[in-house]
């Protein structure tokens, strides 16, 4: 399975590179690639749960996705922000929120080995939204935060060792957990 994931990552990043080298159609290619990756991330997360026969993980992914969409679209309609291209409902970026929710689910549930490539892909989605003039940077950053927080609400960790950000009422830090 690890060999498959490495090959898939190589193919994925090669495809992204080829989209960005297109030349005069660069913005359209980047936007299209970002839209495709935005769909591939949750699909890849679901495929991981299927491959590992992780039905609890699949439920957590679905719950995270629903919360992400609910918060994202609630904010889009509650805060009337205009897009850089003049369109409506700019804040926050839905592409980015769903991408980061999937990336954080993958990282939290299956570890950094899977999470780092997912975060790189989610970051590309955010970049593509700004590059295509669909969103401002603040929309993308807020979308990423919505996705990450939504995934953390429902995702339990499926590894023996885990490192993650911890927040309390008046404290912030890094938590390390281990199962023996």
C-alpha atoms as one frame of an Amber mdcrd trajectory, in Angstrom:
protein
   0.000   0.000   0.000   2.866   2.424   0.814   4.352   1.877  -2.646   0.962
   2.643  -4.198   0.640   5.869  -2.197   4.166   6.985  -3.178   3.410   6.332
  -6.847   0.068   8.113  -6.573   1.792  11.127  -4.963   4.408  11.233  -7.723
   1.722  11.081 -10.414  -0.399  13.657  -8.603   2.389  16.205  -8.203   3.608
  15.584 -11.769   0.090  16.360 -13.009  -0.013  19.545 -10.912   3.320  20.624
 -12.320   2.160  20.028 -15.879  -0.968  22.110 -15.222   1.113  25.025 -13.945
   3.541  25.031 -16.896   0.817  25.531 -19.470   1.770  29.147 -20.230  -0.887
  31.610 -21.305  -3.728  29.454 -19.927  -1.961  29.123 -16.565  -4.705  30.666
 -14.404  -7.390  28.485 -15.982  -5.212  25.388 -15.655  -4.400  26.122 -12.021
  -8.065  26.769 -11.250  -9.093  23.516 -12.950  -6.373  21.543 -11.178  -7.401
  23.036  -7.832 -11.043  22.125  -8.430 -10.061  18.560  -9.294  -7.798  18.207
  -6.242 -10.578  19.617  -4.053 -12.677  16.603  -5.066  -9.811  14.099  -4.936
  -8.867  14.847  -1.319 -12.160  13.759   0.290 -12.379  10.863  -2.182  -8.846
   9.823  -1.222  -9.724  10.046   2.469 -12.779   7.852   1.869 -10.623   5.401
  -0.101  -8.211   5.179   2.841 -11.069   4.325   5.194 -12.276   1.676   2.740
  -8.789   0.221   2.230  -8.283  -0.054   5.989 -11.827  -1.281   6.606 -12.206
   1.662   8.968 -15.954   2.210   9.234 -15.530   4.434  12.302 -13.132   6.591
  10.293 -15.604   6.836   7.429 -18.316   8.072   9.799 -15.894  10.612  11.282
 -14.947  11.799   7.783 -18.627  12.226   6.885 -19.374  14.106  10.125 -16.365
  16.370   9.574 -17.454  17.042   6.002 -21.000  17.917   7.008 -19.820  20.286
   9.739 -17.330  21.883   7.335 -19.991  22.480   4.693 -22.503  23.757   7.245
 -20.105  26.290   8.763 -18.669  27.327   5.389 -22.005  27.970   3.713 -23.469
  29.494   6.868 -20.639  32.041   6.830 -20.927  32.590   3.062 -24.564  33.648
   3.402 -24.167  35.468   6.734 -21.201  37.600   5.634 -21.782  39.288   2.257
 -18.285  39.499   0.762 -17.601  40.129  -2.914 -15.046  37.969  -4.748 -12.029
  39.550  -6.475 -13.744  38.782  -9.812 -16.949  40.552  -8.689 -18.965  37.439
  -7.797 -20.831  36.880  -4.544 -20.223  34.690  -1.471 -16.454  34.974  -1.257
 -15.950  34.382   2.475 -14.768  31.705   3.305 -13.449  29.504   0.498 -15.500
  26.310   0.225 -12.906  24.571  -1.951 -10.278  25.269   0.687 -12.413  24.306
   3.677 -13.341  20.904   2.242  -9.752  20.274   1.146  -8.296  21.068   4.554
 -11.005  19.092   6.347 -10.000  16.030   4.317  -6.279  16.703   4.785  -6.643
  17.114   8.550  -8.795  13.988   8.773  -6.105  12.031   6.909  -3.322  13.439
   9.108  -5.172  12.972  12.368  -6.506   9.504  11.589  -3.570   7.971   9.699
  -0.524  10.046  10.588   1.924  12.459   8.989   3.032   9.953   6.342  -0.344
  10.420   4.684  -1.138  13.840   6.117   1.814  15.804   4.753   1.041  15.063
   1.077  -2.637  15.775   1.797  -1.753  19.131   3.352   0.433  20.001   0.349
  -2.473  19.200  -1.964  -4.913  21.229   0.174  -2.479  24.152   0.134  -2.396
  23.957  -3.653  -6.196  24.175  -3.688  -6.033  27.353  -1.600  -3.362  28.793
  -3.887  -5.457  27.956  -6.944  -8.439  29.885  -5.579  -6.379  33.045  -5.074
  -4.518  32.614  -8.390  -7.844  32.278 -10.242  -9.147  35.451  -8.539 -12.025
  33.514  -6.996 -10.979  34.370  -3.422  -8.877  36.693  -1.346  -6.128  35.259
   0.854  -8.289  35.847   3.954 -11.040  33.674   2.442  -8.584  30.839   1.910
  -7.026  31.116   5.375 -10.450  31.143   7.022 -11.582  28.201   4.859  -8.504
  26.237   5.920  -9.202  27.002   9.586 -12.853  25.946   9.266 -11.823  22.647
   7.665  -9.094  21.871  10.185 -11.256  22.681  13.214 -14.231  20.744  11.801
 -12.083  17.663  11.223 -10.662  17.881  14.738 -14.131  17.981  16.286 -14.933
  14.452  15.085 -11.682  12.679  14.216 -10.132  10.275  16.680  -6.606   9.106
  16.154  -5.864   5.669  14.822  -2.139   5.478  15.652  -0.139   4.524  18.733
   1.752   7.852  18.852   0.183  11.188  18.076   1.380  14.790  18.184  -1.154
  17.597  17.852  -1.907  21.165  18.847  -3.771  21.453  22.133  -5.832  24.376
  23.377  -7.449  24.951  26.718  -9.440  27.739  28.293  -6.325  29.863  28.770
  -3.506  27.723  27.395  -2.000  26.606  24.118   0.588  23.950  23.453   1.529
  20.683  21.825   0.133  17.411  23.120   1.832  14.032  22.686  -0.160  10.886
  23.292   0.857   7.235  23.217  -1.096   4.006  23.526   0.639   1.063  25.201
